[in-house]
Amino acid sequence: MGLRERVEEEIDRLNPRLMELAQGEVGIISIDEDTGVVTLRVFRGLLIANGINACSLWADKLLKEAVPEIHEVITIFGPTPCSGDTPG
């Protein structure tokens, strides 16, 4: 099983836990199998000190524990813009 499949499988397991712990969830934006960098989008979730999103912290920690090949988790906050949402 490749890195992408392992990360997708782990996200599927992680999201119910994040919903329970922090009322949020994450989705995969991209996975660079060469560098081990995973970029996630964080949807909702409770905030903790200094505006850091709890889902972001837990996703980073839990993904790296489950898939040791991950070297970095980048998180982007908020919904994906729809194609019709461009300003103008």
C-alpha positions, 0 to 999 in steps of 0.5 A: 500500500502506497503513502497516499492510500495509507494517508487516506485510510488514516484520515478516514479513521481520524475524522470521527475522532476529530469530530468527537474531540474538537468538533471538526474534520480534515480533508486531503489537498495533496500528498507528495510521496517523494518528500513525505509532505501532506497538505490538509484542509481543516474544516471547523474545529475548536480553537485553542490558545493563540488561535491555533486549531485543535484539529490541526494539532491532533491531525499532525500528531496522529497522522505522523504516528500512524504513517511515519513516512510523513515528514511534514503536515501543512494545514489550510483552514476553511472550505474549498472555494467553489468555482463560482465564488471568484470575486468580480 
